[in-house]
Amino acid sequence: MSSITSSGTARNRQRRNGVLLLLGPFLLLFLLTYIVPLCYALGLSFFREQFSGIGWDGPRLTFARLDNYTRALTDPEFLDGVGRVLLYGLVYVPLLIALAIALALLLDSALTYGRRFFQTLLFLPHIVPGLIAAIIWLYLYTPGLSPVLDGFEALGWEIDFLNGGAVLFSLVNIAVWGALGFNVVLIFVALKAVPPTIIDAARIDGAGELRIALSVKLPQVLPTVLVATLFTIIGALQLYTEPTILRTSGDSPISTTWTPNMLAYSSAFNSNDYHYAATVSVLIALLAGVLSFLVTRFANRRALR
C-alpha cells in the first residue's frame, strides 16, 4: 500500500514539475514585461516632483497621495481622450466582430471554394506591422496622392478622410483592415470543432444553411467570439499608432493628446511629467480591467444558460 502511495506521489510531483517547466518561461516573461512595469507605474502615480524656492536645487520627489488621479479625472484632455476611445470602440468592436463572424461562417460553408486561399488572403493584413499599415492608409487618405480619392473625384464625390468627423471612421477602417483576418481565422478554427452530428441533425430537420449558421454553429462558437471581443476591446483602448501617423498629414484635427495613450506619451516624453503619465497609464489599465470583467461576466452568464 505504501509503495502505491509513494508511486502516486512521485507521479504527481513529476506532473507538477512538467507543468512548471512548460509554464515557467511564460510566467517569467509575464512577470517581467507586465506585472513589474504595472507595479512600477502604480508606484510612480503616487508621487510628483516639486521645485522648492526658485528651483536651483532641482526637483524634489514628494508623496502626492491621490492628487495625480484627481488631476487626471478632472483633466479635459484625458476625459476627452477617453470619450474618443470609447466612441471609437463602439464603432470598431461591433463592426469587426460582426464582419469576422460573417466571413468565418462563409468560409465554413459548404458553398465556399478555395478556403485556404481566402484564409491566407484575409490573414495577410494582420502580419503587416501597424506602423506600416498606418503609413499606407495615410497615403490612400491624402488628396493629390491617393488613387482612391482620384477615383472618387472622377465620380463627383469629394471625401476628406483626414478631417472632421471622418477621422474616427478612417481610424476604424485601418484597425478593421489589420485585425479582421486574425479574428476570422480564430472563429473559423472554432467552427471546425463543431460536432458534425449536430449539423447533420439540423439538416435532417429541414434547416437551411443560413438557419444552421445562425442557430446551430454560432451558439457553439460563442465562447470564442467573446474571447475575440475581449481582445478587441483591450486593443481599442490602446489606440496610439494610427492617430499618431494620421496627425502628420498637416491640418489634421488630431492632437498629441487625442487619446489617453497619446496623452501619456506626451506627458512623459514631451513634458517630462512621468508621474502623471504613469497615472494615465494606470487608469487605462483599470478601464481595460473593468471592461474585461464585464465581458467575462457576460460570457459566464451565457455559459450557465
ZAMARGU-4260 file (C-alpha; in steps of 0.2 Angstrom, whole numbers, plus 5000, padded with zeros to 4 digits):
<rodrens>
0) 5000/5000/5000 | 5014/5012/5004 | 5023/5008/4988 | 5007/5013/4978 | 5005/5029/4988
5) 5024/5033/4985 | 5022/5030/4967 | 5007/5041/4966 | 5016/5055/4975 | 5031/5053/4963
10) 5019/5054/4948 | 5010/5069/4955 | 5027/5078/4958 | 5033/5074/4940 | 5017/5081/4933
15) 5019/5097/4943 | 5037/5099/4938 | 5031/5096/4920 | 5018/5110/4921 | 5030/5122/4929
20) 5043/5118/4916 | 5030/5122/4902 | 5023/5137/4911 | 5039/5144/4919 | 5045/5154/4904
25) 5028/5162/4901 | 5026/5166/4919 | 5043/5174/4920 | 5040/5185/4904 | 5023/5189/4910
30) 5030/5195/4927 | 5045/5205/4919 | 5035/5213/4905 | 5018/5216/4913 | 5017/5214/4932
35) 5033/5223/4936 | 5030/5238/4924 | 5012/5240/4930 | 5018/5240/4948 | 5031/5252/4944
40) 5019/5264/4936 | 5007/5262/4950 | 5021/5267/4962 | 5026/5282/4951 | 5007/5288/4951
45) 5008/5292/4970 | 5022/5304/4968 | 5026/5320/4960 | 5041/5332/4958 | 5041/5349/4966
50) 5053/5363/4965 | 5057/5372/4981 | 5061/5391/4981 | 5067/5397/4964 | 5072/5379/4959
55) 5091/5380/4960 | 5091/5364/4969 | 5082/5354/4956 | 5065/5345/4958 | 5061/5336/4975
60) 5051/5320/4975 | 5036/5321/4986 | 5021/5309/4990 | 5006/5316/4981 | 4993/5304/4988
65) 4979/5304/4975 | 4982/5321/4968 | 4988/5314/4951 | 4972/5304/4950 | 4962/5319/4954
70) 4971/5329/4941 | 4968/5316/4928 | 4949/5313/4932 | 4947/5332/4930 | 4958/5335/4915
75) 4948/5339/4900 | 4962/5332/4889 | 4961/5315/4897 | 4942/5315/4898 | 4940/5320/4880
80) 4953/5306/4875 | 4943/5293/4885 | 4927/5298/4876 | 4935/5297/4859 | 4942/5280/4863
85) 4925/5274/4869 | 4917/5281/4854 | 4930/5273/4843 | 4927/5256/4852 | 4908/5257/4850
90) 4910/5258/4831 | 4926/5247/4829 | 4922/5232/4841 | 4904/5228/4834 | 4909/5231/4816
95) 4925/5220/4817 | 4916/5205/4827 | 4901/5206/4815 | 4912/5205/4799 | 4923/5191/4807
100) 4908/5181/4811 | 4900/5183/4794 | 4917/5179/4785 | 4921/5164/4796 | 4903/5157/4793
105) 4905/5160/4775 | 4922/5151/4774 | 4915/5136/4784 | 4900/5135/4772 | 4900/5120/4760
110) 4896/5133/4746 | 4913/5141/4748 | 4928/5135/4737 | 4946/5140/4739 | 4945/5141/4758
115) 4964/5141/4761 | 4967/5154/4748 | 4954/5166/4756 | 4960/5162/4773 | 4978/5167/4768
120) 4971/5182/4759 | 4962/5188/4774 | 4976/5185/4786 | 4989/5194/4776 | 4985/5211/4783
125) 4987/5205/4801 | 5006/5202/4798 | 5009/5219/4792 | 5016/5230/4806 | 5003/5243/4812
130) 5015/5257/4809 | 5017/5252/4790 | 4999/5249/4788 | 4995/5267/4795 | 5008/5274/4783
135) 5000/5265/4768 | 4982/5271/4773 | 4989/5289/4776 | 4995/5288/4758 | 4977/5282/4752
140) 4969/5295/4763 | 4979/5310/4756 | 4972/5321/4742 | 4983/5323/4727 | 4992/5306/4731
145) 4978/5294/4733 | 4972/5284/4718 | 4956/5280/4728 | 4952/5298/4731 | 4956/5302/4712
150) 4943/5289/4708 | 4930/5296/4720 | 4933/5314/4712 | 4930/5306/4695 | 4913/5301/4701
155) 4910/5318/4708 | 4912/5313/4726 | 4923/5324/4737 | 4928/5315/4753 | 4941/5321/4766
160) 4946/5306/4777 | 4958/5316/4787 | 4947/5330/4794 | 4931/5332/4804 | 4921/5318/4809
165) 4928/5307/4796 | 4944/5304/4805 | 4936/5292/4818 | 4930/5281/4804 | 4946/5282/4795
170) 4955/5275/4810 | 4941/5262/4812 | 4944/5257/4794 | 4963/5255/4797 | 4960/5244/4813
175) 4947/5233/4805 | 4958/5230/4789 | 4973/5225/4801 | 4963/5214/4813 | 4949/5206/4803
180) 4960/5191/4796 | 4966/5186/4814 | 4948/5186/4821 | 4941/5177/4806 | 4954/5163/4807
185) 4951/5162/4826 | 4932/5160/4824 | 4934/5148/4809 | 4945/5136/4819 | 4932/5136/4832
190) 4918/5132/4819 | 4929/5117/4813 | 4927/5110/4830 | 4908/5110/4830 | 4902/5091/4830
195) 4896/5087/4813 | 4882/5076/4821 | 4873/5092/4827 | 4874/5100/4809 | 4868/5084/4801
200) 4853/5083/4814 | 4849/5101/4809 | 4849/5097/4791 | 4838/5081/4793 | 4826/5093/4802
205) 4825/5103/4787 | 4835/5118/4792 | 4844/5128/4778 | 4862/5134/4778 | 4858/5151/4784
210) 4847/5144/4799 | 4861/5131/4803 | 4874/5145/4803 | 4864/5157/4815 | 4855/5144/4826
215) 4867/5130/4827 | 4885/5135/4823 | 4886/5152/4830 | 4880/5147/4848 | 4893/5133/4848
220) 4907/5146/4845 | 4900/5160/4856 | 4914/5157/4869 | 4927/5160/4855 | 4918/5176/4849
225) 4918/5183/4867 | 4937/5180/4868 | 4939/5189/4852 | 4928/5203/4858 | 4938/5204/4874
230) 4955/5205/4865 | 4947/5218/4853 | 4941/5229/4867 | 4958/5229/4875 | 4966/5233/4858
235) 4954/5248/4856 | 4959/5256/4872 | 4977/5256/4867 | 4974/5266/4852 | 4990/5276/4848
240) 4999/5271/4832 | 4986/5275/4819 | 4981/5293/4826 | 4999/5297/4828 | 5003/5293/4810
245) 4987/5302/4803 | 4991/5318/4813 | 5007/5321/4802 | 4995/5324/4787 | 4996/5343/4790
250) 4980/5351/4796 | 4974/5336/4805 | 4962/5339/4820 | 4972/5325/4829 | 4982/5332/4843
255) 4996/5325/4854 | 4984/5321/4867 | 4970/5314/4856 | 4969/5298/4865 | 4974/5293/4883
260) 4989/5283/4876 | 4995/5298/4867 | 4992/5309/4882 | 5003/5298/4892 | 5017/5298/4879
265) 5016/5317/4878 | 5017/5319/4896 | 5031/5308/4899 | 5042/5312/4884 | 5037/5330/4879
270) 5033/5337/4897 | 5045/5325/4907 | 5030/5323/4919 | 5032/5304/4921 | 5021/5303/4937
275) 5006/5310/4928 | 5010/5299/4913 | 5010/5284/4925 | 4994/5289/4932 | 4986/5290/4915
280) 4993/5273/4911 | 4986/5265/4927 | 4969/5272/4923 | 4969/5265/4906 | 4974/5248/4913
285) 4960/5250/4926 | 4947/5254/4912 | 4953/5239/4902 | 4951/5228/4918 | 4934/5234/4921
290) 4928/5231/4903 | 4936/5214/4903 | 4927/5209/4919 | 4911/5214/4912 | 4913/5204/4896
295) 4919/5189/4906 | 4904/5190/4917 | 4893/5191/4902 | 4901/5176/4895 | 4899/5166/4911
300) 4881/5170/4912 | 4878/5164/4894 | 4888/5148/4898 | 4876/5145/4913 | 4860/5146/4902
</rodrens>
